[in-house]
Amino acid sequence: MRQRVLSALLALSFLLALPGCAPGPDSPALDHAPDESRRLVVYTSHKEEVWQPIVKEFEERTGIWVDVVYGATSELLERLEQEKASPRADVMFGGGVESLAACQDCFVPYACAGAEHILERFRSPEQLWTPFSALPVVLIYNTKLVAPGQITQWGDLLDPELKGKIAFTDPAVSGSSYTELVTMLSALGGEAFCFMADEDVALQAKEQGTTRAVASMEKAARLYGLQERPLIFAVGNAPTALVRIYELIEEGLAAPALVIGVPVGFVNVVQSKELILTLEDTPYIVAGGRKGGSNVAAAICNALLYQIPV
């Protein structure tokens, strides 16, 4: 059984880690699908013209049958979360680093051959992803409506004159928009942290017999829980994290300005949200029932950013 998904933004030279779809037209003909040991399933947000040539070459080199599931980054990440108990995918090919980091507990570390040739600033310290491409994120404006030079940096988007005039894709749908969300947060002087892959978190979880999600919340509380600087907990996965946040607040170890509780799943999901609803002095945004997800949490953060007064 597949344990967790291997996340990869893979370069052509690292084909051994890249799955794709059914055999290409020049691949050896198969009259039936191979067994699971000779098959890879890849989830990708890349267009066919990107993945198809890579998949074709991979299949020809290895003889491995590859199945591709295409969708938007957020759609695929939500699917990975829902399938965590019984994963179907072997590789995630696509998505921005920020989007993958938001769901990093769905992935397992992987060190690809030739990784030492990748510039260090483009590597994942935890080996949770491998770079495939670096794409710039740019601002585009209509010079008939906006004076040249009026927008030169992210912070300029907070100009009150531009309110209601900015087109922005929902980060719950677009991985690129999620990257922009994190960038805008930085422009406002804020920071976003995810401690799930930290070595000390993994060690603490192992020693205490708990989950990384719980250990991550405890680390966040130790570092920022009682500082004057406002702290927001955003949970789009792992109901145990939401339960631990409730406990930390009740124990007086954290005083967040807001709790966003939208985990998705089946085990203790509803119960964890109901706990947050009992908090009397802590603001919260909670999605009822079993629905939610990391990208829903990101969408909520995006909406909050646009409510911040300049």
N, C-alpha and C positions, 0 to 999 in steps of 0.2 A: 504494500500500500504506500502511495506517495505520502511523505510526511508533511513537508511544506514546499512551497513553490520556490524554484530558483529564479531570482530576479536578475535580468540581464539587459543591458543596453549594449549589444554585442557588435564589435567590429568584424569586418569580413575575415580578418586573419584569425579570428577566434571562433571558427565555425563549429567546433566540437560542442559548444554550449548552445548552439542555436537550432531550435526546431522550426518547422514551418507548416505546410499543409500536405495534401496528397501528392504523390509522385508527379514530377513534371513530365512533359510529353516525351522527353528523351531519356527518362529513367527506365530501368528494367521493368518490364510489364509484370504485374502481379494480378492473378485471377482472384485473389482474396486478400483481405486485410491481414497483416502479420499479427502475431501475438504481442502482448504488451511489452515484452522485452525488446522487441524490434520496432517500437513505435514511440514517438514523442508528440506531446501536445503542447502547443505554444499559444499563449494569449498575446495579441499584438494590437496596438493602436496605430501602427504604421500603415500607410497605404500599400496596395498590392505591388505597385511598381518598386517599392523599397524592399519588401521581404521576399517577393517571388524569386528573383535571381539568386538570392542568398540561399533560400531553401532548396532550389533546384540543384545548386552546386553541392550543398550539404548531402542531399539524398544520393547524388551520383557518387560522391566520395565514400559514403558510409553504407549505403544500401538500407538505411533506416527510413521507415515510413514516417512522415510528419503530417500532423493535423493542425491547421491554423484556425483559431477562433478570433474573429475580428470584432473590435468595438472601441468605443471611446475609453480613454484611460480610466476615468472614474467608474464607468460601467464595469470594466474588467476587474478593477480593484474591489469593488463591491461584491462581485461574483466570487473573487478569491476569499473574501471574508466569510461569505455564506457557505463556501465549500471547505472551510478550514478543517472541519471534522473528517472529511473524506475528500481531499484535494483531487482535482481532475487534471490540472495543468502541471507541466514540468518546468516551463520557462515563461517568464513575462518579458516580452520584447517591446520596449517602448515606454513612454511616460517620462515626465521630468523627475529629477532626483527628489525634489520636494514632495511630489505626489507619492513616490515609492517610500520615502521616509515616513510618511503618515501611516503607512500600512506595513511597516517593516517587520512586524511580528508574524506576517504571513510568509516571510522569506527565510531561506537558509543561506549561510555564507558559502561562497564559491570562489576559489582562486583559479582563474583561467590561465592557460599556458601563454607565456609571453607578457604577463601582466607587468613585469618589471620594465617593459619598454614604454609603458604609459606614464605620462607626466604625473608626478605625485599629487598635484593639486586636482587632478581629474579622477583620482582613485577614491574608493570608499574605504575608510580605515577598517571597517568591519567586514569588508569584502561582500557586502550585500548587493552590490550592483557593479557592472562593468560598463564603462563608457562606450557608446557607439558613435555619437556625434555631439557636437557643441553648437547649439543654435542661439543666436542673439534674440533678445526680447526688446522690441523697439516701440516707441510711441509714435502714432500717426495722427496728424490733425489736419483739418480742412483750413487752408490758408485764407479762404473766403470768409470764414467765421471766426478764426483765431489769428491774432496778429503774430507774424513771424517773431520768434524769440520769446513769446509768452510762456511756452511750455518747453523747458529744457531739462527737467528732472522730475522724478516721481512725485516729489512734494508739491510741485506746481498743480497737480491734479486736485489738490484740496482747495484751490481758489474758489470762494463762494460763487463767483460768476459762472463757474463751469458746472454747478450743481444741476443735475438733470440733463446734462448735455454730453455725458460720457457713455460710450457704448462699451460694455464689458461682458464677456462671456461668463456664464455661471461657473464658478470653480467646482461645483458639484458635477459638472459635465465635462469640463475641459481641464486637462492636466496643465496646459500652458497657463490658463487663468489661475490655477492654484499657485504656480510659480510667481505670477504677478501679485497674487495676494500676499505671499510671504515678503516679496520685495517692497510692497507698499507698507506693510507692517514695519519693516526696517526703516523706511523713510520717515515714519512717524516717531521713530525713536524706540519702538518696541522690539522685542525679540521673541522668537519662537524656539522652543526646546522640545526634544523628544529623546528620552533617556533609555528607550527600550534596548538598544544595541550596546549600551555602555558595559564595559567589562565588570565594573564594580556592581552594577545592577544585576548582572547575570550571577555573580558570585554571591551576592546577598540573597537572591532568590533561591539559589541552591542550598545555602547554609540554613535558611529559615524554612525551607520546604514550601515556598510559596511561588507565585508567578512573577514574571518580569514586570507585568503590568502593575502589580501591587508594589513591587520594589521601586518602580519608576515614580509612582505617586509619593512614596516616602522620601525619595531623593529630592523631588521637587519641593516638598514641604520643608525639608531640612535647609535647602538653599534659599527659598523664596517665600516660604509659607507665612512668615510674620513680618516681612519687610513692609515699609511704608509704600513702596512702589506697587501699584495695583497688579494683582495676579489673577489670571483666568485659567481655570482648568477646562480643557476641551477633550471630551472622551467620545470617540466615534466607534469604539471597539472595546472589547474586554470589559464586561460588566463588573468583574472583580476590581478593576481600577476605580469605578464609580463608587462601589461599596467602601473601598479604602479611603476615598476622598471624604465620604460622609463620616467615617470614623475619625479621621484626622481633624475634621472641623469640630466634632463633638469632644475630642480630646484636647482641644485648644492648641493644636499644633499647626493649624493653617487657618487663615482668615481671607479666603479669596474674595475678590471683587465680584466674581461671577463663576458659576459652574455651568458648563454646557454638557448636558448628559444625553447623548443620542447613540448609545451602543446598539448594535444589531446582533441578533442571534436567538438562541433558544434557552440556554441555561442561565437562570437568574437575571435575565435581561429586564423583565418587567419589575421584579422585586428591587433591583438596584435603582431603577428610576423612581420607584415609590418611596425609597428611603430619602432621596434628594428632595422630594416633594414635602417632606416633613420638616425641612430646615426652615426655621422661622426668621433668622437674621442674615441669611445668605441669599443673594439674588441667584436665580437659576433659569435656564432654558432647557426644558426637557421634552423629548418627543415621546408621547404615550405609546404603549404597546411594544411590539417587538421590532418595529421599523427604526431605521437610523443608518449609521455608517460613518466612516471617517470623512467622506466627502460631504456628507450632510453637515458635519461639524465645521468643515472648511467653509461651506456656503454661509453658515451662520456667522462665522468670523468675518467673512467678506461683507455681509450686510451691516455688521457692527462698525466696521471701518468707515463706512460711508455716513454713519451717524455721528462721528467724532467732530465736534466743532473746531474750526480753524482758529 
